[in-house]
Amino acid sequence: IKILVNDIVQASIEIYETMKREKMPIPSKFHYTFNLRDVSKVFIGLTQCDRKFVREPEHIVRLWTHETMRVYHDRLISADDRDWFYEEMVRLVNCHFRIRWEKNEIFKDNLIHFTDLMTIQEEERFYEDQPELNKILKTLEDFQDDYNEGNSSKLG
């Protein structure tokens, strides 16, 4: 994983600069403002994962992709902007990490979801890749059911 540190830094700076240059705020997208705080949010997200869950280079690249999407992609409001972002992420991964990803392979078929909901041990949560969305949804439904059992104001 250590050998990828420089690549992670370079790719993080490059996506920030690209977002700032290509996705300028306009009246319908006034929230498209990006600053260095966004870069720090990516790195804060990277530090949330325990080293036992990030053992291979592809794991850290998936984590970096997830955090980058959380910071930048989640703000994008149009399908064209989101599709542009997917293309940009694939380009960055292929360039900086020398991993051959295809857009549909990662952003449609093999979705990246890091969460700490699935692994709770002795009141400690572990932030890890959870590729099965159905398991995440089931866990959230279980949490909702537990909440609804103990509270008079129910969650729908």
Secondary structure, 3 states (H helix, E strand, C coil): CHHHHHHHHHHHHHHHHHHHHHCCCCHHHCCCCCCHHHHHHHHHHHCCECCCCCCCHHHHHHHHHHHHHHHCHHHCCCHHHHHHHHHHHHHHHHHHCCCCCCHHHHHHHCCCCEECCCCEECCEECEEECCCHHHHHHHHHHHHHHHHHHCCCCCC
